Amino acid sequence: MIVPEQQLAIEQDHTNDKHPNQDSRDHRRLQNAVAPGIIKTPIHGRTDKQFEELNGMQPLGHVGEVRDVVDAVLYLADAEFVTGVVLPVDGGVHAGG
């Protein structure tokens, strides 16, 4: 995942054509990200009824739960041979569902 400081550096130096993971190979750090879709949390400020209305717009028929994002993060944390991945956790929206 590119943090804001790295993004700024990339924008300022267009000669940087390396993927962030190429720089971290020697340090054995994995750089992955999770891209959540609509997740039922209080931060949205929606009521349960409003979330129910959103269910019909999701390919799997329901919005995501916090546990779905947690499971994705735990998977990436444990997957030693997975790096440079942005994992959509959006119930199929990203896939065009």
Legacy VTK file of the C-alpha trace (Angstrom):
# vtk DataFile Version 3.0
C-alpha trace
ASCII
DATASET POLYDATA
POINTS 97 float
0.000 0.000 0.000
1.338 3.427 -0.854
1.233 5.769 2.109
0.690 9.492 1.464
4.396 10.306 1.830
5.292 7.700 -0.817
2.551 8.970 -3.128
3.902 12.503 -2.823
7.417 11.265 -3.605
6.157 9.412 -6.676
4.256 12.475 -7.894
7.295 14.692 -7.436
9.785 12.277 -9.007
8.365 10.797 -12.193
11.628 8.904 -12.805
10.686 6.526 -10.000
9.430 3.619 -12.105
9.807 0.947 -9.431
6.899 -0.761 -7.807
6.887 -0.163 -4.014
7.490 -3.875 -3.438
10.708 -3.827 -5.461
12.276 -1.507 -2.915
11.195 -3.680 -0.005
12.440 -7.060 -1.284
15.631 -6.789 0.689
13.728 -6.002 3.866
11.235 -8.868 3.476
8.257 -6.574 3.976
4.989 -7.376 2.291
2.959 -4.508 0.937
-0.674 -5.317 0.424
-3.909 -3.393 0.754
-7.567 -4.087 1.345
-10.160 -2.140 -0.663
-13.467 -2.404 1.186
-16.794 -1.692 -0.423
-19.827 -0.679 1.606
-19.248 -2.045 5.086
-21.895 -1.794 7.793
-20.251 0.432 10.384
-21.436 3.423 12.420
-19.021 5.645 10.501
-21.461 5.673 7.556
-24.136 7.345 9.681
-26.820 5.149 8.141
-29.682 3.436 9.901
-30.272 -0.301 9.733
-33.149 0.385 7.334
-30.848 2.359 5.017
-28.326 -0.492 5.040
-31.148 -2.903 4.178
-31.979 -0.765 1.147
-28.343 -0.983 0.034
-28.433 -4.784 0.247
-30.353 -5.016 -3.024
-27.628 -3.105 -4.866
-24.887 -5.556 -3.904
-24.031 -8.571 -6.102
-24.071 -10.886 -3.072
-27.325 -9.398 -1.808
-25.958 -7.706 1.314
-23.440 -5.102 2.405
-20.259 -6.215 4.091
-19.644 -6.617 7.782
-16.561 -5.530 9.706
-15.656 -9.203 10.055
-15.304 -9.463 6.257
-12.587 -6.799 6.262
-10.900 -8.324 9.304
-10.802 -11.729 7.596
-9.185 -10.194 4.498
-6.543 -8.398 6.566
-5.775 -11.558 8.536
-5.461 -13.537 5.313
-2.996 -11.045 3.848
-1.046 -10.925 7.105
-0.641 -14.701 7.026
-0.072 -15.169 3.274
3.724 -15.169 3.023
3.843 -15.542 -0.762
1.285 -12.826 -1.542
2.635 -9.333 -2.084
1.689 -6.277 -4.116
-2.012 -7.097 -3.895
-5.010 -4.825 -3.509
-7.722 -7.185 -2.307
-11.281 -5.983 -2.980
-13.642 -6.769 -0.116
-16.781 -5.493 -1.761
-19.027 -8.471 -2.368
-18.243 -8.586 -6.086
-18.816 -4.928 -6.993
-15.215 -4.570 -8.224
-15.629 -7.615 -10.431
-18.554 -5.985 -12.216
-21.257 -7.910 -10.443
LINES 1 98
97 0 1 2 3 4 5 6 7 8 9 10 11 12 13 14 15 16 17 18 19 20 21 22 23 24 25 26 27 28 29 30 31 32 33 34 35 36 37 38 39 40 41 42 43 44 45 46 47 48 49 50 51 52 53 54 55 56 57 58 59 60 61 62 63 64 65 66 67 68 69 70 71 72 73 74 75 76 77 78 79 80 81 82 83 84 85 86 87 88 89 90 91 92 93 94 95 96
